[in-house]
Amino acid sequence: MSGRDDLLTHLGTGTSTVSTCWAVTRRDGLVLGFTDHDRDLTFEGVTFKAASGMTARSLHQTNGLSVDNTEAMGALSDAAVTEDDLLAGRFDGAEVVSWIVNWQDVSQRMKSFAGTFGEVVRSAGAFRAELRGLADQLNQVQGLSYQRSCSAVLGDGQCKFNLTLPGYFLETPILGIEAPGVYRIAREVSIAEGWFDRGRARMISGVAEGVVGLVKFDRDDATTRRVELWIDFGVTPVVGDILRLEAGCDKMAGTCQAKFGNFLNFRGFPHIPGEDWMTSYPVSSGQNNGESLFR
């Protein structure tokens, strides 16, 4: 029999020895295992830790395409889920798989839930994470909208621009921190002011390694370059940590052509009429032959 059938047979005896195990796979590839049993369990290459203090509320499951959901709770600890990791968003969108397991024989198990982390809340040395079922991915807006600006993200599969080209990124140590989200780096005279406006800022070393922010603007002064983010990194870096800046894009057709030379992959509609076309009327001083206004 399969492990599921064995487990069902075990449950049918009326005297069960079962526990729940969760495997959490973060987007950076780190896999963490948790169990509500009083000792560690190991299967499928994952060790499920009993010391994590992680528990889960009852799982709400439905037929059809309704979204399954539940909630996981646990204590913050240096060994498992840390507050810095939550602040840095390292658990955002993490994949979660849950099993019901016979702790006397872990080969007797069946999967009870698969989904992702939703909203994560922390307080008083603990965390609470919403778990969303796989059907939640079907509850997303699909399709494209007609707009002047580009709908692609710079460097993604639609944009196709290579952000590793020289001049389109800068890796440099942080020289100073003025305020949360405001950093001083070395002045780079070969890169114009504002080159990284609306770009990405990624920490590639230190406690905030891997965390990404969005650049509000970057400006030069007499000796340094001042970079301000829209929202600070969840975990604050320190002086000396390495920051990677990537060129920004305002998603306009002119910028796509002049700054990136990537107009063939532009995903906007720059010639779509604005709302003022509804009130426009012919005038004697202009051409009124019905031809395109753009040539």
Protein Blocks (a to p, Z undefined) as FASTA:
>chain_A
ZZklmmmmmmmnopacdddddddddfkopacdddfbfbdcdeehiacdfklopacddddd
dehjbdcdddddddddfklmcfklmmnopmgopacddddddfklmklccdfbdcdddddd
deehiacdddddfklmmmccedjdddfbdfbdehiaknopafkbghiaccdddfbdfbgh
iacddddfkbcghklgoiacddfedjkgoiacddfbdcddfkbccdddfbdcfbacdehi
acddddddehiaklmmmmnopmmmpcbdfkbccfklmmgccdfkbccehpafbZZ
